[in-house]
């Protein structure tokens, strides 16, 4: 070992990256690699969401459309054929209530449930839900069950 082949230990020296804005002698002084003028060269710059360089943004170019009723009540629909399938798979026996539907993943715990009349129901069921269509109620009662409104 002599002065011509001295070097630091492996992994002891890390490249610290370019030091910008530290004077003209560094080659990265003056504009500190930011180019000239404009918002992007300033400190504290952050592009706003949807900003298109001063062009009218898309969300302002497209006209407003339609009407949203804030008092609308949304129901999660469950059809009769779904209930019949659950009976066939022995997931339910003789009663279906809201908690059962939530446990089976057919409705969320904060949703309202409406029983719809698609398909046919062969088994006698006591169905408890927030709402029923006329055809669903008729089909449940025709099968010998009852429809209980919450």
C-alpha positions as CSV (number, residue, x, y, z in Angstrom):
1,X,0.0,0.0,0.0
2,X,1.3,3.5,-0.9
3,X,-0.1,7.0,-1.5
4,X,-1.0,6.1,-5.2
5,X,-3.5,3.4,-4.4
6,X,-5.2,4.6,-1.2
7,X,-9.0,4.4,-1.3
8,X,-11.7,4.4,1.3
9,X,-13.2,1.1,2.6
10,X,-15.9,-0.5,0.5
11,X,-19.3,1.0,1.3
12,X,-18.0,3.8,3.6
13,X,-18.5,6.6,1.1
14,X,-21.9,7.4,-0.3
15,X,-22.6,9.7,-3.2
16,X,-24.4,12.6,-1.6
17,X,-26.1,13.7,-4.9
18,X,-25.8,17.1,-6.6
19,X,-25.5,20.1,-4.4
20,X,-27.5,22.8,-6.3
21,X,-27.6,26.5,-5.7
22,X,-24.2,26.6,-4.0
23,X,-22.5,29.2,-6.2
24,X,-21.3,29.6,-9.8
25,X,-18.2,27.6,-9.3
26,X,-20.1,24.4,-8.7
27,X,-21.7,24.5,-12.2
28,X,-25.1,24.1,-10.5
29,X,-25.4,27.7,-9.2
30,X,-27.6,30.5,-10.5
31,X,-30.8,28.9,-11.5
32,X,-30.0,25.7,-9.5
33,X,-31.0,23.5,-12.5
34,X,-34.6,24.9,-12.5
35,X,-34.4,26.7,-15.8
36,X,-35.5,30.3,-16.1
37,X,-38.6,32.1,-14.7
38,X,-42.1,30.6,-14.5
39,X,-44.0,29.0,-11.6
40,X,-41.9,25.8,-11.7
41,X,-38.7,27.7,-11.0
42,X,-40.1,29.3,-7.8
43,X,-40.0,27.8,-4.3
44,X,-43.2,26.5,-2.9
45,X,-44.6,25.5,-6.3
46,X,-47.0,22.7,-6.5
47,X,-49.2,22.0,-9.5
48,X,-52.9,22.1,-8.6
49,X,-55.0,19.0,-9.4
50,X,-56.5,19.3,-12.8
51,X,-54.4,22.3,-13.8
52,X,-53.7,22.5,-17.5
53,X,-51.2,25.3,-17.7
54,X,-53.7,28.1,-17.8
55,X,-55.9,26.4,-20.5
56,X,-59.5,26.1,-19.3
57,X,-59.5,22.8,-17.4
58,X,-61.6,19.9,-18.6
59,X,-63.9,20.0,-15.5
60,X,-64.8,23.6,-16.3
61,X,-65.1,23.1,-20.1
62,X,-67.7,20.3,-19.7
63,X,-71.2,21.6,-18.9
64,X,-73.1,20.7,-15.7
65,X,-75.6,18.1,-16.4
66,X,-78.6,16.5,-14.7
67,X,-80.0,16.6,-11.2
68,X,-79.1,14.6,-8.1
69,X,-82.0,14.1,-5.6
70,X,-80.4,14.4,-2.2
71,X,-83.5,12.7,-0.6
72,X,-83.3,9.6,-2.7
73,X,-83.5,6.3,-0.7
74,X,-81.4,3.5,-2.2
75,X,-82.3,-0.1,-1.6
76,X,-80.1,-3.2,-2.1
77,X,-82.2,-5.6,-4.2
78,X,-82.4,-9.3,-3.4
79,X,-84.3,-11.5,-5.8
80,X,-86.4,-14.6,-5.0
81,X,-84.2,-16.9,-7.1
82,X,-81.3,-15.9,-4.9
83,X,-83.3,-16.8,-1.8
84,X,-84.3,-20.1,-3.4
85,X,-80.6,-20.8,-4.2
86,X,-79.7,-20.2,-0.5
87,X,-82.4,-22.7,0.6
88,X,-81.1,-25.2,-2.0
89,X,-77.5,-24.8,-0.7
90,X,-78.8,-25.2,2.9
91,X,-77.5,-21.8,4.0
92,X,-81.0,-20.8,5.3
93,X,-83.8,-23.0,6.6
94,X,-87.2,-21.3,7.2
95,X,-86.5,-17.7,8.1
96,X,-84.5,-14.9,6.4
97,X,-84.0,-11.7,8.3
98,X,-81.8,-8.6,7.7
99,X,-78.9,-9.9,9.8
100,X,-78.8,-13.2,7.8
101,X,-78.6,-11.3,4.5
102,X,-75.7,-9.2,6.0
103,X,-73.9,-12.3,7.2
104,X,-74.3,-14.0,3.8
105,X,-72.9,-10.8,2.1
106,X,-76.0,-10.0,0.1
107,X,-76.3,-6.6,1.8
108,X,-74.2,-4.2,3.8
109,X,-75.0,-3.5,7.5
110,X,-76.0,0.1,6.7
111,X,-78.1,-0.6,3.6
112,X,-81.8,-1.0,3.2
113,X,-83.0,-4.3,1.6
114,X,-85.8,-4.7,-0.9
115,X,-87.0,-8.1,-2.0
116,X,-87.5,-8.3,-5.8
117,X,-89.7,-10.8,-7.7
118,X,-87.3,-12.3,-10.2
119,X,-87.4,-16.1,-10.3
120,X,-89.7,-18.4,-8.3
121,X,-89.7,-19.4,-4.6
122,X,-90.7,-23.1,-3.9
123,X,-90.0,-23.2,-0.2
124,X,-92.0,-21.8,2.7
125,X,-90.0,-18.8,4.1
126,X,-90.6,-16.0,6.6
127,X,-88.8,-13.1,5.0
128,X,-88.0,-9.9,6.9
129,X,-86.9,-6.9,4.9
130,X,-87.3,-3.1,4.6
131,X,-89.4,-3.3,1.4
132,X,-91.1,-5.8,-1.0
133,X,-92.3,-5.6,-4.6
134,X,-95.9,-6.6,-5.1
135,X,-94.8,-9.6,-7.2
136,X,-92.3,-10.8,-4.5
137,X,-94.8,-10.5,-1.7
138,X,-97.4,-12.4,-3.7
139,X,-94.8,-15.2,-4.5
140,X,-93.7,-15.5,-0.9
141,X,-97.3,-15.8,0.3
142,X,-98.2,-18.2,-2.5
143,X,-95.4,-20.5,-1.3
144,X,-96.9,-20.5,2.2
145,X,-94.5,-18.1,3.8
146,X,-94.9,-14.6,5.1
147,X,-93.4,-11.2,4.2
148,X,-92.6,-9.1,7.2
149,X,-91.7,-5.4,6.6
150,X,-89.2,-3.9,9.0
